[in-house]
Amino acid sequence: MNDLSLSEQQQIRRNSLNELKKLGIDPYPAAGYKTNIFTADIHRNHRPDENRFADV
């Protein structure tokens, strides 16, 4: 896509994005979350209480 087909707002955003990249800043960093439990552990340690479920 060339710059002529972009709106003024899109051009400003692209310029800002390029400036951040030039400064070595990742504008879209991946969120990092530490894993403290796995689904297998949850299934193994927490049995469903079927009495808590009711037909509606």
C-alpha positions as a Markdown table, in Angstrom:
| # | Residue | x | y | z |
|---|---|---|---|---|
| 1 | Met | 0.0 | 0.0 | 0.0 |
| 2 | Asn | 1.5 | 3.3 | -1.0 |
| 3 | Asp | 1.3 | 6.5 | 1.1 |
| 4 | Leu | -1.1 | 8.1 | -1.3 |
| 5 | Ser | -3.9 | 5.7 | -0.4 |
| 6 | Leu | -3.5 | 6.2 | 3.3 |
| 7 | Ser | -5.6 | 8.7 | 5.3 |
| 8 | Glu | -3.8 | 11.5 | 7.2 |
| 9 | Gln | -4.4 | 9.7 | 10.4 |
| 10 | Gln | -2.9 | 6.4 | 9.0 |
| 11 | Gln | 0.1 | 8.3 | 7.8 |
| 12 | Ile | 0.7 | 9.8 | 11.2 |
| 13 | Arg | 0.3 | 6.4 | 12.9 |
| 14 | Arg | 2.8 | 4.8 | 10.4 |
| 15 | Asn | 5.3 | 7.6 | 11.0 |
| 16 | Ser | 5.0 | 7.2 | 14.8 |
| 17 | Leu | 5.4 | 3.5 | 14.4 |
| 18 | Asn | 8.6 | 3.9 | 12.3 |
| 19 | Glu | 10.0 | 6.4 | 14.9 |
| 20 | Leu | 9.5 | 3.9 | 17.7 |
| 21 | Lys | 11.2 | 1.2 | 15.7 |
| 22 | Lys | 14.1 | 3.5 | 14.9 |
| 23 | Leu | 14.5 | 4.0 | 18.7 |
| 24 | Gly | 14.7 | 0.3 | 19.2 |
| 25 | Ile | 11.3 | 0.1 | 20.9 |
| 26 | Asp | 9.0 | -2.8 | 20.1 |
| 27 | Pro | 5.6 | -1.2 | 19.7 |
| 28 | Tyr | 3.7 | -4.5 | 20.0 |
| 29 | Pro | 5.5 | -6.5 | 22.7 |
| 30 | Ala | 4.2 | -9.9 | 23.5 |
| 31 | Ala | 2.7 | -10.1 | 26.9 |
| 32 | Gly | 4.7 | -12.5 | 29.0 |
| 33 | Tyr | 3.0 | -14.5 | 31.7 |
| 34 | Lys | 4.8 | -17.0 | 33.9 |
| 35 | Thr | 3.1 | -20.4 | 34.1 |
| 36 | Asn | 2.4 | -21.5 | 37.6 |
| 37 | Ile | 0.0 | -24.4 | 36.9 |
| 38 | Phe | -0.9 | -26.6 | 34.0 |
| 39 | Thr | -4.3 | -27.8 | 33.0 |
| 40 | Ala | -3.3 | -31.4 | 33.7 |
| 41 | Asp | -2.6 | -30.4 | 37.3 |
| 42 | Ile | -6.0 | -28.7 | 37.6 |
| 43 | His | -7.8 | -31.8 | 36.3 |
| 44 | Arg | -5.9 | -34.1 | 38.6 |
| 45 | Asn | -6.3 | -32.0 | 41.7 |
| 46 | His | -9.9 | -30.6 | 41.3 |
| 47 | Arg | -12.6 | -33.1 | 40.7 |
| 48 | Pro | -15.9 | -31.6 | 39.5 |
| 49 | Asp | -18.7 | -31.6 | 42.2 |
| 50 | Glu | -21.5 | -33.0 | 40.2 |
| 51 | Asn | -24.0 | -32.1 | 42.9 |
| 52 | Arg | -23.4 | -28.4 | 42.3 |
| 53 | Phe | -24.8 | -28.8 | 38.8 |
| 54 | Ala | -28.6 | -28.7 | 38.3 |
| 55 | Asp | -30.9 | -29.0 | 35.4 |
| 56 | Val | -32.7 | -25.8 | 34.6 |
